[in-house]
Amino acid sequence: MEQNELQKLVEQVSLQFFQKPFQHKALFNPRLRTTGGRYLLRSHNIEINPKYYEAFGEEELISIIKHELCHYHLHLEGKGYRHRDNDFRALLHRVQAPRYCRPLPNQNRQAVSAHYLYACLQCGLVYERKRKMNTQRYVCGKCHGKLRMIKTNRES
């Protein structure tokens, strides 16, 4: 899909679901990573992540456009356009737009594992920590026993 096709689609969706014209620019922005799209407050333009169109097709693209148009129309009307505002939530519900887009299939959201493991010498409780800690200064929170580092899995 080209930029001009996206522009026409956004204008069409705006008239169909909101009965109001979209009078600004709709652009694909390949630099977007964690979101399906965004509404720019100063320029009133809408940017769409092209990866969502490639991964899920036009149906998901239209739902992202509806979400961004909710921000657009509410902001221009001077109403609550943020995710937490009641006006925004009501309009999302009315046009059946999603509050969040679904994650891309190739996004690798791994949990960061602990770099350091400490154990209490008295009760044996194990602590996972991302940062190194001074075992002379800190004690076990359960029994106030001494701590000892038992493992480090840092890659350095």
C-alpha positions as a Markdown table, in Angstrom:
| # | Residue | x | y | z |
|---|---|---|---|---|
| 1 | Met | 0.0 | 0.0 | 0.0 |
| 2 | Glu | 1.3 | 3.4 | -1.0 |
| 3 | Gln | 1.1 | 6.7 | 1.0 |
| 4 | Asn | -1.6 | 8.1 | -1.3 |
| 5 | Glu | -3.7 | 4.9 | -0.8 |
| 6 | Leu | -3.3 | 5.2 | 3.0 |
| 7 | Gln | -4.4 | 8.9 | 2.8 |
| 8 | Lys | -7.6 | 7.9 | 0.9 |
| 9 | Leu | -8.3 | 5.0 | 3.3 |
| 10 | Val | -8.0 | 7.3 | 6.3 |
| 11 | Glu | -10.3 | 9.9 | 4.7 |
| 12 | Gln | -12.8 | 7.2 | 3.9 |
| 13 | Val | -12.7 | 5.6 | 7.4 |
| 14 | Ser | -13.1 | 9.1 | 8.9 |
| 15 | Leu | -16.3 | 9.8 | 6.9 |
| 16 | Gln | -17.7 | 6.3 | 7.3 |
| 17 | Phe | -17.3 | 6.0 | 11.1 |
| 18 | Phe | -17.1 | 9.6 | 12.4 |
| 19 | Gln | -19.1 | 11.5 | 9.8 |
| 20 | Lys | -16.3 | 14.1 | 9.8 |
| 21 | Pro | -13.6 | 14.8 | 7.2 |
| 22 | Phe | -9.9 | 14.1 | 7.9 |
| 23 | Gln | -8.1 | 17.2 | 6.6 |
| 24 | His | -4.5 | 16.4 | 7.4 |
| 25 | Lys | -1.8 | 13.9 | 6.3 |
| 26 | Ala | -1.7 | 10.2 | 7.0 |
| 27 | Leu | 1.7 | 8.7 | 6.6 |
| 28 | Phe | 3.5 | 5.4 | 7.0 |
| 29 | Asn | 6.4 | 5.6 | 9.5 |
| 30 | Pro | 8.6 | 2.6 | 9.4 |
| 31 | Arg | 10.6 | 3.8 | 12.5 |
| 32 | Leu | 7.6 | 3.1 | 14.8 |
| 33 | Arg | 8.4 | 0.0 | 16.8 |
| 34 | Thr | 6.2 | -0.4 | 19.8 |
| 35 | Thr | 2.9 | 1.0 | 18.5 |
| 36 | Gly | 0.6 | 0.6 | 15.6 |
| 37 | Gly | 0.2 | 4.3 | 15.0 |
| 38 | Arg | 0.3 | 7.7 | 16.5 |
| 39 | Tyr | -1.5 | 11.0 | 16.3 |
| 40 | Leu | 0.7 | 14.1 | 16.3 |
| 41 | Leu | -0.8 | 16.9 | 18.4 |
| 42 | Arg | 1.0 | 19.8 | 16.7 |
| 43 | Ser | 0.7 | 18.9 | 13.1 |
| 44 | His | -2.6 | 16.9 | 13.5 |
| 45 | Asn | -1.0 | 14.2 | 11.2 |
| 46 | Ile | -1.4 | 10.5 | 11.8 |
| 47 | Glu | 1.5 | 8.1 | 11.4 |
| 48 | Ile | 0.9 | 4.4 | 10.9 |
| 49 | Asn | 3.3 | 1.5 | 11.4 |
| 50 | Pro | 3.5 | -0.3 | 8.1 |
| 51 | Lys | 4.6 | -3.6 | 9.8 |
| 52 | Tyr | 1.0 | -4.0 | 11.1 |
| 53 | Tyr | -0.4 | -3.9 | 7.6 |
| 54 | Glu | 2.2 | -6.4 | 6.4 |
| 55 | Ala | 1.6 | -8.7 | 9.3 |
| 56 | Phe | -2.2 | -8.6 | 9.7 |
| 57 | Gly | -3.7 | -7.0 | 6.6 |
| 58 | Glu | -6.2 | -4.2 | 6.0 |
| 59 | Glu | -8.6 | -5.1 | 8.8 |
| 60 | Glu | -6.0 | -4.5 | 11.5 |
| 61 | Leu | -4.9 | -1.4 | 9.7 |
| 62 | Ile | -8.5 | 0.0 | 9.7 |
| 63 | Ser | -8.8 | -0.7 | 13.4 |
| 64 | Ile | -5.5 | 1.2 | 14.1 |
| 65 | Ile | -6.8 | 4.1 | 11.9 |
| 66 | Lys | -10.1 | 4.2 | 13.8 |
| 67 | His | -8.1 | 4.4 | 17.1 |
| 68 | Glu | -5.9 | 7.3 | 15.8 |
| 69 | Leu | -8.9 | 9.1 | 14.4 |
| 70 | Cys | -10.5 | 9.0 | 17.8 |
| 71 | His | -7.5 | 11.0 | 19.1 |
| 72 | Tyr | -7.7 | 13.3 | 16.1 |
| 73 | His | -11.4 | 14.2 | 16.2 |
| 74 | Leu | -11.5 | 14.6 | 20.0 |
| 75 | His | -8.4 | 16.8 | 20.1 |
| 76 | Leu | -9.8 | 19.1 | 17.4 |
| 77 | Glu | -13.1 | 19.4 | 19.2 |
| 78 | Gly | -11.3 | 20.3 | 22.5 |
| 79 | Lys | -12.5 | 17.1 | 24.3 |
| 80 | Gly | -10.6 | 14.5 | 26.2 |
| 81 | Tyr | -8.4 | 12.8 | 23.6 |
| 82 | Arg | -6.1 | 10.8 | 26.0 |
| 83 | His | -6.4 | 7.1 | 26.7 |
| 84 | Arg | -7.6 | 7.8 | 30.3 |
| 85 | Asp | -10.3 | 10.3 | 29.3 |
| 86 | Asn | -14.0 | 9.2 | 29.3 |
| 87 | Asp | -14.7 | 11.0 | 26.0 |
| 88 | Phe | -11.9 | 8.9 | 24.4 |
| 89 | Arg | -13.2 | 5.6 | 25.8 |
| 90 | Ala | -16.8 | 6.4 | 24.8 |
| 91 | Leu | -15.8 | 7.2 | 21.2 |
| 92 | Leu | -13.6 | 4.1 | 21.0 |
| 93 | His | -16.6 | 2.0 | 22.1 |
| 94 | Arg | -19.0 | 3.8 | 19.7 |
| 95 | Val | -16.8 | 3.1 | 16.6 |
| 96 | Gln | -15.6 | -0.3 | 17.9 |
| 97 | Ala | -11.9 | 0.7 | 17.8 |
| 98 | Pro | -9.4 | -1.2 | 19.9 |
| 99 | Arg | -7.8 | 0.4 | 22.9 |
| 100 | Tyr | -4.5 | -1.3 | 22.1 |
| 101 | Cys | -3.2 | -3.0 | 19.0 |
| 102 | Arg | -2.1 | -6.6 | 19.1 |
| 103 | Pro | 1.6 | -7.4 | 19.3 |
| 104 | Leu | 3.5 | -8.1 | 16.2 |
| 105 | Pro | 4.3 | -11.9 | 15.8 |
| 106 | Asn | 8.1 | -11.4 | 15.4 |
| 107 | Gln | 8.5 | -9.1 | 18.5 |
| 108 | Asn | 10.8 | -10.9 | 20.9 |
| 109 | Arg | 9.7 | -9.7 | 24.3 |
| 110 | Gln | 12.0 | -11.7 | 26.6 |
| 111 | Ala | 12.0 | -11.3 | 30.3 |
| 112 | Val | 15.3 | -10.0 | 31.6 |
| 113 | Ser | 16.7 | -12.7 | 33.8 |
| 114 | Ala | 18.5 | -11.9 | 37.1 |
| 115 | His | 22.2 | -11.3 | 36.8 |
| 116 | Tyr | 23.0 | -12.2 | 40.4 |
| 117 | Leu | 21.7 | -14.8 | 42.8 |
| 118 | Tyr | 22.2 | -14.4 | 46.6 |
| 119 | Ala | 21.2 | -16.9 | 49.3 |
| 120 | Cys | 20.7 | -16.4 | 53.0 |
| 121 | Leu | 23.2 | -18.5 | 55.1 |
| 122 | Gln | 20.6 | -19.0 | 57.9 |
| 123 | Cys | 17.2 | -19.7 | 56.2 |
| 124 | Gly | 18.4 | -20.5 | 52.6 |
| 125 | Leu | 16.1 | -17.9 | 51.0 |
| 126 | Val | 17.3 | -17.1 | 47.5 |
| 127 | Tyr | 17.2 | -13.5 | 46.1 |
| 128 | Glu | 17.4 | -12.7 | 42.4 |
| 129 | Arg | 18.9 | -9.3 | 41.6 |
| 130 | Lys | 19.7 | -7.4 | 38.4 |
| 131 | Arg | 22.3 | -5.3 | 40.2 |
| 132 | Lys | 25.2 | -6.3 | 42.4 |
| 133 | Met | 24.8 | -5.6 | 46.1 |
| 134 | Asn | 27.1 | -5.3 | 49.0 |
| 135 | Thr | 26.6 | -8.4 | 51.2 |
| 136 | Gln | 28.5 | -6.8 | 54.1 |
| 137 | Arg | 25.8 | -4.0 | 54.2 |
| 138 | Tyr | 22.6 | -5.9 | 53.5 |
| 139 | Val | 21.0 | -8.8 | 55.4 |
| 140 | Cys | 18.1 | -11.2 | 54.7 |
| 141 | Gly | 14.7 | -9.6 | 54.9 |
| 142 | Lys | 13.1 | -12.7 | 56.4 |
| 143 | Cys | 15.5 | -13.7 | 59.2 |
| 144 | His | 18.2 | -11.0 | 59.2 |
| 145 | Gly | 20.9 | -13.6 | 58.4 |
| 146 | Lys | 24.0 | -13.0 | 56.3 |
| 147 | Leu | 23.8 | -13.1 | 52.5 |
| 148 | Arg | 26.3 | -14.7 | 50.1 |
| 149 | Met | 26.4 | -14.5 | 46.3 |
| 150 | Ile | 25.9 | -18.0 | 44.9 |
| 151 | Lys | 25.8 | -17.3 | 41.2 |
| 152 | Thr | 26.4 | -14.6 | 38.6 |
| 153 | Asn | 25.2 | -15.1 | 35.0 |
| 154 | Arg | 26.4 | -11.8 | 33.6 |
| 155 | Glu | 27.6 | -11.8 | 30.0 |
| 156 | Ser | 30.6 | -9.5 | 30.0 |
